[in-house]
């Protein structure tokens, strides 16, 4: 029986080289995140627990912050305890930090080993718990530097200085305007709120993206094309493996098919064949009794036909290590592992901006990214919930002001209904081809969230429609008052590669009849809903990311136990007066000091209505607040 030919080592090496080169291409194709002037380290460190009173918090950036930079320190009770700030002396960073700057259309890495501190003074420490430092500045190239860092204090309470008053001023309007203008110009984006940038792994590794900052909103540009590279590599490897298998089986079965011959093979005695060569030559001097063997094929290939007595068998020339069945299995397994690893690392490195919608990449308390839902991710500290495709730079932080965005259009079946009547509100999400979209990602337990708000910011409803097979959504909708309403479809479509792209589309809806707009209630930190009293702790600030906590109590009774609603301990929808711009914010995954905590970046000077949804004993309640940031 003819022995199968060995798979030469050069062939194996070449195949592995193809896979390795493709993996390098896949990993190298991931564009780094742009960042400049980022927070590199802090004292205390992000997420640290401090047991002794502090007089200052020092934030070290990779370049000197602007002279009109904004810093605010929020105590666990929601009040500010900062008492001004000053520039500190530059100091070495614990570890070098790499940032990527866009130069002539290309991202170029730069290493920073020196930190430029901003020293924020603390007036006092009124309580134990989580303290948050919010900051806003503009880098030397105009990039916005915006974010937060948090630490936990467990020490004794300290008193405020005599005559001190908590600051109430927000950022310099010129600073906010500069940051927003640059962030929406297509050149840059507000930076992360997840604390210091990740230190560079090594100054000698220029290809490693080690920046913690992430865009507020990753544009859907189609990515770097690495999925296509992976597909090409898979095709090449499968084709090569198929050729090898075909030749192998043909030789093993002795059936039809070309003689296994490797064009790079050079006939030379090696190993056992070399040891048997003298004996074979001696046997060749004796006239064999059998038929004369045919000469070896040119090029050193194995000979066919009978073997002369005493002559070496038809072992092919040894041109490298032999690969048996076990070796072949190991080879195939190694290729699979290499491809899977390259695919996974490529996704980690690329971050796939098509699925990134959170304003920042991680929790201010821990610096770790946290997802609040499948596909549609909102990291704690995410600030305003923003989506690609809304276009107008003036609407950078709000969505839902247009009926079309990101290639999709919200098309309701009807645009009006009678007052006080349950009507079946039906609509479709239509793509650029005019066909209804039917692939939606499940986000916070639902494939689509429908929010309805009156033009006077009353009549809030949060609904969950169902979709028919033809892509038509429907949900019962009752509107008691005549007037105009805004209907928001908050959803994420699923692309062919499995990534989710979140969008918010808005459309007007009318209830005919005499309408008298209800005046917007005055701003107040407390609201009542059913048997519960809800206190909003924190001060929303235009242009800066600040924490907002909602403490739920029960009048004349113990505090209720909050339950997860749609995957979180609460949901916050903020709608702007006038254009009805929509902001959707999600909280930290766990309660912070016993309350849901959100991170809000107010889009601009205006009045807003905030709707806080929470669940107790299986029932959802909504507390409403007016935010006056005019």
Helices and strands as residue ranges (DSSP letters): H 9-28, E 39-43, E 49-50, E 56-61, E 70-74, E 82-87, E 91-103, E 106-122, E 129-138, E 144-153, H 173-183, H 226-253, H 272-285, H 325-350, G 353-355, G 393-395, E 404-405, E 408-412, E 423-430, E 448-454, E 461-463, E 466-467, E 472-477, E 483-494, E 500-511, E 526-529, E 532-537, E 545-554, E 571-576, E 582-586, E 596-601, E 607-616, E 619-628
